[in-house]
Amino acid sequence: MLRLSKKMLFAIEAVLDIAYHAGGEPVQSREITRRQGIPRRYLEQALQHLVREGVLIGVRGPRGGYRLARERRRVSVGDIVRVVRKMETSEDPIHEPTGSELGVMVVRPLWQELQEEIMGRLDSISIDDLTARAQKVGIESEGRENLDFSI
């Protein structure tokens, strides 16, 4: 079942933070923790899963951190949700083989349809869309502050 868990919320916020605050350098997890208040243990676990699934790239070294693996217009909220759903191990009751006839043949298919609609909507929202929302509400980007265009 699709539900907004803390892990899912933290993962979406972390990817948005990386997209929004990245200047020319990768974004370090301690900076995400500072800005978003995400507990480090949740954050590191989520970031590693996002790297394994190709949403982020981990950059090693003293100035390392994380950056998007694709352009932010090509990363959807749905991509992030799918990664977190893989992380969360609880079995979805919609797939249980037992249950009442009404539950199995009416309620669960309805719930499955709703989940597919929600995922379709989440797939249509890119990280670029969310960064535009952040700009619109006036959130300052630390990455843009640190860019130097002088020659």
HELIX and SHEET records of a PDB file:
HELIX    1   1 LYS A    6  HIS A   21  1                                  16    
HELIX    2   2 SER A   29  GLN A   36  1                                   8    
HELIX    3   3 ARG A   40  ARG A   52  1                                  13    
HELIX    4   4 ARG A   72  ARG A   74  5                                   3    
HELIX    5   5 VAL A   77  MET A   87  1                                  11    
HELIX    6   6 PRO A   93  HIS A   95  5                                   3    
HELIX    7   7 GLU A  101  LEU A  102  1                                   2    
HELIX    8   8 GLY A  103  VAL A  107  3                                   5    
HELIX    9   9 ARG A  108  ASP A  123  1                                  16    
HELIX   10  10 ILE A  127  LYS A  136  1                                  10    
HELIX   11  11 GLU A  142  GLU A  145  1                                   4    
SHEET    1   A 2 LEU A  56  VAL A  59  0                                        
SHEET    2   A 2 GLY A  65  LEU A  68 -1                                        
END                                                                             
